[in-house]
Amino acid sequence: MYEIVYTLWRDNKKYFLLLFIILFVANCVFGILIFSSFQSSLSEIYFLNVGQGDAELITLDSGAVMLVDAGPPNGMVLDSLSRVFPVGNRSIDLLFVSHPESDHMGGIQSLLDTYRIGAVVYSGREGVSDLWKRTKKMIEEKNIQIISVGKGDRIKTGDSIINVLSPDFSLLNRKETNESSLVLELIERDTRSLFVGDSGKVAEANFIRATNETIDILKVGHHGSKYSSLDLFLGTIKPNIAVIEVGKNSYGHPTQEVLSRLSNIGASIFRTDQDGTVTIELLGEGRINVFKEK
């Protein structure tokens, strides 16, 4: 029997909430071997090649498997996941939705028919599109728990910590959906990674007012839009590695402005449109390996 325990609490309240416990029961030796081999592997972050959209698969020391966003409704998330998941494994413990736009959540419906999903986590910001409404209805019909989180919340599994840095109430209620994106900080094996969705300059300014900590790995905001990844933000977090998830598009992503800003701070830049899926191994003590698919 394998047990993964997630704990969620709010820093500004004096209570401790057990969020949920998911039990994996191995019914045969084959199942045990599959799970054990996945659990014993290195902690890894896969920036999946899903075209013009975001999807990041994270595997942790505890054995937990998380997916941040699911890409657009083009089927690429299933193809990319099949390339990195062990044969026979079809479980995602937590599916985070940074914000309810199609290039970040359009692939969820295809996942629901293929993977067992423990819970869906989002900011509570509701989308207005029919795609979002249909997707949320499917999640509810499959009796998958939907959890809303915001700034100050924390999820812990084993020694791994996921801090929710944004949105706060003011950002959650802004007209611009992008600014209400979940911003997640993963602390794993002495490495800090930041996933910012499509956060723009307002959310970035809000973030840097609250911290001066540096980041090892940055999922670049909004596919390299010039309205994200501003100089002050990048100069504050100083990422060593920056990954841009982008595909063929008419927006000019990633913009030369963002590429120059990242180069100016000395970040190593990777792009899914050129490199395919980018895999980062977290080796411990801040050591990192980066692999490109192409």
C-alpha positions as CSV (number, residue, x, y, z in Angstrom):
1,M,0.0,0.0,0.0
2,Y,1.3,3.4,-0.9
3,E,0.1,6.6,0.6
4,I,0.5,10.2,-0.5
5,V,-0.6,12.9,1.9
6,Y,-1.3,16.4,0.8
7,T,-1.7,19.2,3.4
8,L,-3.1,22.6,2.7
9,W,-3.1,25.4,5.1
10,R,-3.5,29.2,5.1
11,D,-0.6,31.2,6.6
12,N,-2.9,33.8,8.0
13,K,-5.1,31.4,10.0
14,K,-4.4,29.3,13.1
15,Y,-5.7,26.1,11.8
16,F,-4.4,23.1,10.1
17,L,-6.5,21.4,7.4
18,L,-6.0,17.9,6.1
19,L,-6.9,18.3,2.5
20,F,-7.2,14.8,1.3
21,I,-5.5,11.4,1.4
22,I,-5.1,9.4,-1.8
23,L,-4.3,5.7,-1.4
24,F,-2.8,3.7,-4.2
25,V,-3.3,0.0,-3.7
26,A,-1.1,-2.4,-5.8
27,N,-3.2,-5.4,-6.7
28,C,-0.4,-7.3,-8.5
29,V,3.3,-7.4,-8.7
30,F,3.3,-5.7,-12.1
31,G,1.5,-2.7,-10.7
32,I,3.9,-2.5,-7.8
33,L,6.9,-2.5,-10.1
34,I,5.4,0.3,-12.3
35,F,4.7,2.5,-9.3
36,S,8.0,1.8,-7.5
37,S,10.1,2.6,-10.6
38,F,8.2,5.9,-11.1
39,Q,8.5,6.8,-7.4
40,S,12.2,6.1,-7.2
41,S,13.1,8.2,-10.2
42,L,14.6,11.6,-9.9
43,S,12.4,14.6,-9.2
44,E,11.6,16.0,-12.6
45,I,9.8,18.8,-14.3
46,Y,8.6,18.3,-17.9
47,F,7.7,21.4,-19.9
48,L,5.5,19.6,-22.4
49,N,5.5,20.5,-26.1
50,V,1.8,21.2,-26.6
51,G,2.0,23.9,-29.3
52,Q,0.8,27.4,-28.4
53,G,-0.1,26.7,-24.8
54,D,1.1,25.6,-21.4
55,A,1.4,22.2,-19.7
56,E,4.0,21.2,-17.1
57,L,4.2,17.7,-15.6
58,I,5.9,17.5,-12.2
59,T,7.0,14.3,-10.4
60,L,8.2,14.6,-6.8
61,D,10.2,12.5,-4.3
62,S,7.1,11.6,-2.5
63,G,5.7,9.8,-5.6
64,A,3.2,12.6,-6.2
65,V,2.4,13.5,-9.9
66,M,1.1,16.9,-10.7
67,L,0.2,18.6,-13.9
68,V,0.1,22.4,-14.2
69,D,-2.2,23.3,-17.1
70,A,-3.2,21.0,-19.9
71,G,-2.5,22.9,-23.1
72,P,-5.0,23.7,-25.9
73,P,-7.6,21.4,-27.3
74,N,-5.4,20.0,-30.0
75,G,-4.6,16.5,-28.5
76,M,-0.9,17.3,-28.0
77,V,-1.0,17.0,-24.2
78,L,-2.0,13.3,-24.5
79,D,0.8,12.7,-27.0
80,S,3.4,14.5,-24.9
81,L,2.3,12.7,-21.7
82,S,2.5,9.3,-23.3
83,R,6.1,10.0,-24.1
84,V,7.1,10.6,-20.5
85,F,4.7,8.5,-18.4
86,P,5.7,5.0,-17.5
87,V,3.8,2.3,-19.4
88,G,0.6,1.5,-17.5
89,N,0.6,4.6,-15.3
90,R,-2.5,6.7,-15.8
91,S,-2.8,8.7,-12.6
92,I,-2.4,12.4,-12.0
93,D,-2.8,13.4,-8.3
94,L,-3.3,17.1,-8.8
95,L,-4.2,19.0,-11.9
96,F,-3.7,22.8,-11.5
97,V,-5.5,25.2,-13.8
98,S,-3.6,28.5,-13.9
99,H,-6.6,30.3,-15.4
100,P,-9.6,29.3,-17.5
101,E,-8.4,30.1,-21.0
102,S,-8.3,27.4,-23.8
103,D,-4.6,27.4,-24.3
104,H,-4.1,26.4,-20.7
105,M,-7.2,24.2,-20.0
106,G,-8.4,23.1,-23.4
107,G,-6.8,19.6,-23.1
108,I,-8.5,18.7,-19.8
109,Q,-11.5,17.0,-21.5
110,S,-9.2,14.5,-23.3
111,L,-7.3,13.9,-20.0
112,L,-10.5,13.0,-18.2
113,D,-11.1,10.1,-20.5
114,T,-7.6,8.8,-20.2
115,Y,-6.2,9.6,-16.7
116,R,-7.4,9.2,-13.1
117,I,-7.2,12.6,-11.6
118,G,-7.2,13.0,-7.8
119,A,-8.3,16.7,-7.7
120,V,-8.4,19.8,-9.8
121,V,-7.0,23.0,-8.2
122,Y,-7.7,26.5,-9.5
123,S,-8.0,30.1,-8.2
124,G,-11.8,30.2,-8.1
125,R,-11.8,32.5,-11.1
126,E,-14.6,31.2,-13.4
127,G,-14.2,31.3,-17.2
128,V,-17.0,32.6,-19.5
129,S,-16.3,30.4,-22.5
130,D,-18.4,27.4,-23.3
131,L,-15.3,25.2,-23.3
132,W,-14.6,26.1,-19.7
133,K,-18.2,25.5,-18.7
134,R,-18.3,22.1,-20.4
135,T,-15.0,21.1,-18.9
136,K,-16.0,22.0,-15.4
137,K,-19.2,20.1,-15.8
138,M,-17.3,17.0,-16.9
139,I,-15.0,17.3,-13.9
140,E,-18.0,17.5,-11.6
141,E,-19.7,14.5,-13.3
142,K,-16.7,12.4,-12.7
143,N,-16.8,13.3,-9.0
144,I,-13.4,14.8,-9.1
145,Q,-12.8,17.2,-6.2
146,I,-12.4,20.9,-7.3
147,I,-10.4,23.0,-4.8
148,S,-9.9,26.8,-5.0
149,V,-6.7,28.3,-3.6
150,G,-5.2,31.8,-3.4
151,K,-2.2,33.7,-2.2
152,G,-0.9,32.4,1.1
153,D,-2.1,28.8,0.6
154,R,0.4,26.0,0.7
155,I,0.3,22.3,-0.4
156,K,2.8,19.9,1.1
157,T,3.6,16.3,0.0
158,G,6.5,14.7,1.7
159,D,9.3,17.2,1.9
160,S,8.0,19.0,-1.2
161,I,6.2,22.3,-0.9
162,I,4.0,24.2,-3.3
163,N,3.4,27.8,-2.3
164,V,0.6,29.7,-3.9
165,L,1.9,33.2,-4.4
166,S,-0.9,34.7,-6.4
167,P,-3.7,35.7,-7.0
168,D,-4.8,37.7,-4.0
169,F,-8.4,39.1,-3.8
170,S,-7.6,42.2,-5.8
171,L,-6.0,40.3,-8.7
172,L,-8.7,37.6,-8.7
173,N,-11.3,40.3,-9.4
174,R,-9.5,42.2,-12.1
175,K,-11.1,42.3,-15.5
176,E,-8.0,40.8,-17.2
177,T,-8.1,37.0,-16.7
178,N,-4.4,36.7,-17.2
179,E,-3.6,38.8,-14.1
180,S,-5.6,36.3,-12.0
181,S,-3.4,33.4,-13.0
182,L,-2.2,31.0,-10.3
183,V,1.4,31.6,-9.4
184,L,3.0,28.6,-7.9
185,E,6.4,28.2,-6.3
186,L,7.7,24.7,-6.1
187,I,10.4,24.0,-3.5
188,E,11.9,20.6,-4.2
189,R,15.4,19.2,-3.5
190,D,16.8,22.7,-2.6
191,T,15.6,24.1,-5.9
192,R,12.9,26.8,-6.4
193,S,10.8,26.8,-9.5
194,L,8.1,29.4,-10.4
195,F,5.1,28.8,-12.6
196,V,3.3,32.0,-13.5
197,G,0.6,31.1,-16.0
198,D,-0.1,34.2,-18.1
199,S,0.6,36.7,-15.3
200,G,1.4,40.2,-16.6
201,K,2.9,43.4,-15.2
202,V,0.3,43.9,-12.5
203,A,0.7,40.5,-11.0
204,E,4.5,40.7,-11.4
205,A,4.6,44.0,-9.5
206,N,2.4,42.6,-6.8
207,F,4.8,39.6,-6.5
208,I,8.0,41.5,-6.2
209,R,6.6,43.8,-3.5
210,A,6.2,40.7,-1.4
211,T,9.6,39.0,-2.0
212,N,13.2,39.5,-3.0
213,E,14.0,35.8,-3.3
214,T,15.7,34.4,-6.4
215,I,14.3,31.5,-8.5
216,D,16.3,28.7,-10.1
217,I,13.7,27.8,-12.8
218,L,11.1,30.1,-14.4
219,K,8.2,29.1,-16.5
220,V,8.1,32.3,-18.6
221,G,4.8,34.1,-18.4
222,H,2.3,34.3,-21.3
223,H,4.5,32.4,-23.9
224,G,7.0,35.3,-24.0
225,S,4.6,38.2,-24.4
226,K,6.3,41.6,-24.1
227,Y,3.7,42.5,-21.5
228,S,5.1,39.8,-19.1
229,S,8.6,39.1,-17.8
230,L,9.4,42.8,-17.3
231,D,12.9,44.0,-16.3
232,L,12.0,44.7,-12.6
233,F,10.4,41.3,-12.2
234,L,13.3,39.4,-13.8
235,G,15.9,41.5,-12.0
236,T,14.3,40.5,-8.7
237,I,13.9,36.7,-9.2
238,K,17.0,36.3,-11.4
239,P,16.2,32.8,-12.8
240,N,19.1,30.6,-13.9
241,I,16.8,28.7,-16.4
242,A,13.9,30.1,-18.3
243,V,11.5,27.9,-20.3
244,I,9.1,29.4,-22.8
245,E,6.2,27.2,-23.8
246,V,5.1,28.4,-27.2
247,G,4.0,27.1,-30.6
248,K,3.1,28.5,-34.0
249,N,1.1,31.7,-33.3
250,S,0.1,35.1,-34.7
251,Y,1.1,37.1,-31.7
252,G,4.8,37.2,-32.2
253,H,5.5,35.0,-29.2
254,P,8.1,34.9,-27.9
255,T,8.9,38.5,-28.5
256,Q,12.4,39.8,-29.0
257,E,11.9,42.1,-26.0
258,V,11.5,39.2,-23.6
259,L,14.3,37.2,-25.1
260,S,16.6,40.2,-24.7
261,R,15.5,40.7,-21.1
262,L,16.1,37.1,-20.2
263,S,19.5,37.2,-21.9
264,N,20.5,40.4,-20.1
265,I,20.1,38.7,-16.7
266,G,22.1,35.7,-17.8
267,A,19.2,33.1,-17.9
268,S,19.6,30.0,-20.0
269,I,16.6,30.0,-22.4
270,F,14.7,27.0,-23.6
271,R,11.7,27.0,-26.0
272,T,9.3,24.1,-26.6
273,D,8.8,25.2,-30.3
274,Q,12.5,24.7,-30.9
275,D,13.5,22.2,-28.3
276,G,10.4,20.1,-28.0
277,T,9.6,18.9,-24.5
278,V,12.2,20.3,-22.0
279,T,13.0,17.9,-19.1
280,I,14.6,19.2,-16.0
281,E,16.0,16.8,-13.4
282,L,16.3,18.1,-9.9
283,L,19.3,16.3,-8.5
284,G,19.4,17.9,-5.0
285,E,21.6,20.6,-3.4
286,G,20.6,22.9,-6.2
287,R,22.0,20.7,-9.0
288,I,20.0,20.5,-12.2
289,N,20.2,18.6,-15.5
290,V,18.3,19.9,-18.5
291,F,17.4,17.7,-21.5
292,K,15.9,18.8,-24.8
293,E,13.7,16.5,-26.9
294,K,15.0,17.9,-30.2
